[in-house]
């Protein structure tokens, strides 16, 4: 997962850390983690999606108790249904966890991410200078 994230960083599509320690701490073992799903093709990571529970004071300003989703798709796997398949699993995990809403905070300069979340049914509920925050209502 870390090697794949480094590719995104090199392409200018990721600003967060991409080292193995960060991936382990933030996506795999994080105390707020509900689920992290990985899509692969014969061992090559095509993408992954994480779902966490928002706690008070979280860095994204998401309402406590909501889910926070993060999606990372290898550019060569774009438009192949990877993100849609990952979100099916994430949505089920959110339902099982009893969440009512999921937030996706997307960089305003990320048209692919914005289009993906819109296609999954997320709708904009707040914006800032550099983020567009979209919400998915589980009850849909």
C-alpha positions, -999 to +999 in steps of 0.1 A: +000+000+000+028+024+008+045+018-026+013+026-043+008+058-023+043+069-032+032+067-069+003+090-061+026+114-043+050+115-072+021+123-095+010+152-073-022+134-063-014+129-026-001+154+001-004+132+032+025+109+043+030+077+023+056+058+043+050+023+057+048+035+093+020+060+084+001+034+064+003+009+093-007+034+119-033+054+100-050+028+078-044-007+092-041-003+130-058+031+137-079+031+168-108+048+149-107+023+121-139+006+111-126-011+079-098-008+054-104-027+021-078-034-005-084-042-042-056-061-059-049-079-091-024-109-085-008-091-056-006-056-072-026-031-052-052-014-075-066+007-047-079+008-012-106+025+009-106+032+046-135+040+068-130+055+103-153+069+129-150+106+135-140+116+170-144+150+186-116+173+174-107+153+143-085+170+118-113+172+092-138+189+114-163+161+107-192+157+131-183+131+158-200+098+152-200+101+114-178+079+092-148+094+074-138+077+041-106+079+022-102+063-012-070+058-032-070+043-067-040+036-088-043+058-119-038+028-142-069+012-125-091+042-129-125+038-146-124+000-141-149-003-113-124-006-085-137+024-065-173+012-069-165-023-057-146-008-027-175+014-018-199-015-018-178-031+010-174+002+028-211+011+027-219-023+042-193-018+070-208+016+077-243+001+080-230-027+103-213+000+125-245+019+128-233+050+110-259+075+097-235+095+075-201+092+058-179+123+051-154+125+022-132+156+024-117+160-010-091+185-022-108+212-044-080+205-070-089+168-073-115+166-101-112+128-103-120+124-065-149+148-067-164+130-096-159+096-080-177+106-047-205+123-066-210+091-087-212+071-054-240+094-042-221+118-020-233+154-020-215+186-010-225+199+024-196+223+032-166+238+015-135+257+024-106+273+004-090+240-004-116+213+005-150+202-007-167+180+019-193+156+007-217+136+027-233+102+020-265+093+040-265+056+048-303+055+048-305+059+010 
